[in-house]
Amino acid sequence: MLPIIEFKNVSKWYGHGNTRTEVLSNINLTIEEGEFLAIVGFTGSGKTTLVNLMTGLLQPSEGEVLYRGQPITGPAPERGIIFQNYSLLPWYTVYQNVGLAVDEVYPYWTKEQRNLHIRKFVQMVGLSHAVDKHPAELSGGMRQRVSIARVLATDPDLLLMDEPLGALDALTRGNLQDEILQIWGTNRRSAVLITNDVDEGIYMADRIIPLDPGPAAGLGPEFRIELERPRDKTDMNHDPHFKRVRTDILNYLVQLGEAGRPDRDASLTLPDIQPIKPGSRSFVSKWRRA
């Protein structure tokens, strides 16, 4: 069976010559059918660029990204993405925002078919009571549920999540983690989670791969998460495997962070600059010239 996503020697850069900025370098990655993969890394390391290559919003500068063996040339509904910023139309209701995606993917359905489908996924994320509300009337967690329902209603082969829970409070974030896992477990689609939260990655994924800091970021070693599903957060904290893999990943990231710090020149001395005190001649003179 072909992998659902495959990166072959993929690099991505912007600009040319002296202005060229390398974001990703020589990425080789295979994502299998039904797998839940988490990519973790520092802010600005290129995680969003990586996921945008999977959606088709970006094209590689070098190499190729394949979906079921075919090159990805642009966005398609079989690769749905949940963004961090919700991306809802503020003048549309919950029902209408989800309906936009349903109408695009199922244009030949009857009005009744679309209605039942939309309401099914609104109910799935617990928003039936808010189906006629606008985004401004919803909390951050509820807005994210709408964006999740909108993507899931298209029944994508591959669910991509670009730090979708990063801006939420801890309680809402934990609840949505469970909801995403429950929905994913129902149809066992493939999923990729981009996150900077190691605990979140371990809780949700089958495999975690760090993205080394850029420029020219590359993939680090993979860490297999051998914890039975469904997972319980309380029990997981006492599990030896969880403790070991969490420590291994954090140690790897800490080492990356230390290696990425610029070397300090011990011989470098700062100029002897003294602050100008209010009331002094220098202060008054500078103030008058200003």
C-alpha positions in Angstrom: 0.0 0.0 0.0 1.3 3.5 -0.9 1.9 5.9 1.9 -0.6 8.7 2.2 2.1 11.4 2.1 5.7 11.1 1.1 8.4 13.8 1.0 11.4 13.0 -1.3 14.5 15.2 -0.8 12.3 18.3 -0.3 13.8 21.7 0.2 12.0 25.0 0.4 13.6 28.5 0.1 12.5 32.0 -0.7 14.4 34.6 -2.8 17.5 34.1 -4.9 21.3 34.7 -4.7 22.3 36.7 -1.7 18.7 37.3 -0.6 17.9 33.6 -0.6 16.5 32.3 2.7 16.4 28.5 3.2 13.5 27.3 5.4 13.6 23.5 4.9 16.4 21.3 3.7 16.4 17.7 2.4 13.2 16.6 4.0 12.5 12.9 3.6 9.3 11.7 5.4 6.7 9.0 5.0 3.2 9.1 6.6 1.3 5.8 6.6 -2.4 5.2 6.2 -4.2 5.6 9.5 -1.2 7.1 11.3 -1.3 10.0 13.7 2.0 11.9 13.4 3.1 14.9 15.5 5.8 17.3 14.4 7.2 19.3 17.3 9.7 22.1 17.2 10.6 25.7 18.1 8.6 28.7 16.9 9.9 29.8 13.5 11.6 26.5 12.7 9.4 25.9 9.6 6.6 23.7 10.9 3.9 25.7 9.1 5.9 25.6 5.9 6.1 21.8 6.2 2.3 21.4 6.6 1.6 23.9 3.8 3.6 21.7 1.5 1.2 18.8 2.4 -1.9 20.9 1.7 -0.5 22.2 -1.6 -0.6 25.8 -0.5 3.2 25.8 -1.1 5.3 24.0 -3.7 8.8 22.7 -2.9 11.8 24.5 -4.3 13.5 21.2 -4.8 12.3 17.6 -4.5 8.6 16.5 -4.5 5.7 15.9 -2.1 3.4 13.0 -3.1 -0.1 12.2 -2.0 -0.8 8.5 -2.6 2.0 8.4 -5.0 1.0 11.4 -7.1 2.6 14.9 -6.9 0.7 17.5 -4.9 0.0 20.4 -7.2 -2.5 22.4 -5.1 -5.1 22.3 -2.3 -7.7 19.6 -2.4 -10.6 18.6 -0.1 -9.0 15.2 0.7 -6.3 17.0 2.6 -8.2 19.2 5.1 -6.4 21.6 7.4 -7.4 23.1 10.8 -5.6 26.5 11.2 -4.7 28.1 14.5 -6.7 31.3 13.7 -10.1 29.7 13.1 -10.5 31.4 9.6 -14.3 31.8 10.0 -16.4 34.3 8.1 -17.7 36.7 10.8 -21.0 37.5 9.0 -21.9 33.8 8.7 -23.4 31.7 11.5 -22.0 28.4 12.7 -24.3 26.5 10.4 -23.3 28.7 7.4 -19.5 28.4 8.1 -19.7 24.6 8.1 -22.1 24.7 5.2 -19.6 26.5 3.0 -17.2 23.5 3.0 -20.1 21.0 2.6 -21.4 22.9 -0.5 -18.0 23.0 -2.0 -17.3 19.2 -1.6 -20.8 17.9 -2.2 -22.4 20.4 -4.7 -24.8 17.8 -6.1 -26.4 16.9 -2.8 -30.0 17.9 -2.1 -30.8 20.7 0.4 -32.0 18.1 2.9 -28.8 16.0 2.5 -26.6 19.0 3.2 -28.7 20.1 6.1 -28.5 16.7 7.8 -24.8 16.5 7.2 -24.0 20.0 8.5 -26.1 19.4 11.7 -24.4 16.1 12.3 -21.0 17.6 12.5 -22.1 20.7 14.4 -23.6 18.2 17.0 -20.4 16.1 16.9 -18.4 19.1 18.3 -21.1 20.0 20.8 -22.4 23.2 19.2 -26.0 22.3 18.4 -27.1 25.0 20.9 -25.1 27.6 19.0 -25.9 26.6 15.4 -27.4 30.0 14.6 -24.8 32.1 16.4 -22.1 34.2 14.7 -18.4 33.9 15.5 -18.4 37.1 17.6 -20.9 35.5 19.9 -18.7 32.4 20.5 -15.7 31.8 22.8 -12.3 31.0 21.4 -12.8 27.3 22.1 -16.2 27.3 20.4 -14.8 29.0 17.3 -12.2 26.4 17.1 -14.8 23.7 17.3 -16.6 25.3 14.3 -13.3 25.1 12.3 -12.9 21.5 13.3 -16.5 20.7 12.3 -16.0 22.5 9.0 -13.0 20.3 8.1 -14.4 17.0 9.4 -17.6 17.6 7.4 -15.6 17.3 4.2 -14.4 13.8 5.3 -10.8 14.3 4.4 -8.4 11.4 3.9 -5.7 13.4 5.7 -6.4 15.7 8.6 -3.8 18.4 9.0 -3.6 20.5 12.1 -1.4 23.6 12.3 -1.1 24.3 16.1 -5.0 24.4 16.2 -5.1 24.6 20.0 -2.2 26.8 20.8 -4.2 30.0 21.6 -6.7 28.3 23.9 -6.8 28.0 27.7 -5.6 24.8 29.2 -9.1 23.4 30.0 -10.5 24.1 26.6 -7.3 22.8 25.0 -7.6 19.5 26.9 -11.2 19.0 26.0 -10.6 19.6 22.3 -7.7 17.2 22.3 -10.1 14.5 23.5 -12.7 15.5 21.0 -10.2 15.4 18.1 -9.0 12.0 19.2 -12.5 10.6 19.6 -13.4 11.8 16.1 -10.1 10.5 14.6 -10.6 7.2 16.3 -14.0 6.7 14.8 -12.9 6.6 11.2 -9.1 6.2 11.8 -8.1 8.7 9.1 -4.5 9.8 8.8 -3.6 12.9 10.9 -0.7 15.2 11.2 -0.4 17.6 14.2 1.9 20.5 14.2 2.6 21.6 17.8 5.3 23.0 20.1 3.8 21.2 23.1 5.6 17.9 23.7 3.0 16.5 26.1 0.2 17.2 23.6 2.2 15.4 20.9 2.7 12.3 23.1 -0.9 12.2 24.2 -2.3 12.4 20.7 0.2 10.8 18.3 1.6 7.4 17.4 4.9 9.0 16.4 6.7 12.3 17.1 9.4 13.8 14.9 11.2 17.0 16.0 11.9 19.7 13.3 15.4 21.0 13.9 15.7 24.8 14.0 16.5 26.6 10.8 17.7 28.1 8.7 17.6 25.1 6.4 15.7 23.1 9.0 15.7 19.3 8.8 13.9 16.5 10.6 15.3 15.0 13.7 15.0 11.3 14.9 11.5 9.8 15.3 10.1 8.8 18.7 7.5 6.0 18.8 4.7 6.5 21.3 3.8 3.0 22.5 0.9 3.8 24.7 -2.4 2.0 24.4 -5.5 3.9 23.2 -7.7 5.4 24.5 -5.2 7.2 26.7 -5.9 8.6 30.1 -3.9 11.7 31.0 -3.8 11.0 34.7 -2.6 7.4 34.2 -0.2 8.4 31.5 1.7 10.7 33.8 2.7 7.6 35.9 3.6 5.4 32.9 7.3 4.6 32.6 7.2 4.7 28.8 5.6 8.2 28.9 8.2 9.4 31.3 11.1 8.0 29.2 10.0 9.2 25.8 9.0 12.7 27.2 12.5 13.0 28.8 14.2 11.8 25.5 12.3 14.4 23.4 12.8 17.2 25.8 16.5 16.5 26.1 16.8 16.4 22.3 15.1 19.8 22.0 17.2 21.3 24.8 20.4 20.2 23.1 19.1 21.7 19.8 18.4 25.0 21.6 21.8 25.1 23.2 23.5 24.3 19.9 21.6 27.0 18.2 22.7 29.8 20.6 25.3 32.1 19.1 28.8 31.8 20.5 29.7 34.6 22.8 33.1 36.2 22.4 34.6 36.4 25.9 37.0 39.2 24.8 34.1 41.4 23.7 33.7 44.4 26.0 30.8 46.8 26.0 31.3 50.5 25.7 31.3 52.5 28.9 28.0 54.3 28.5 26.5 56.2 31.5 22.9 57.2 31.6 22.1 60.9 31.3 20.3 62.1 34.5 17.4 64.4 34.2 18.4 68.0 35.2 22.0 67.7 34.0 23.2 70.0 31.3 23.5 67.2 28.8 19.9 66.2 29.4 18.6 69.8 29.1 20.7 70.4 26.0 19.5 67.2 24.2 15.9 68.0 25.2 16.1 71.5 23.8 17.6 70.3 20.5 14.8 67.8 20.2 
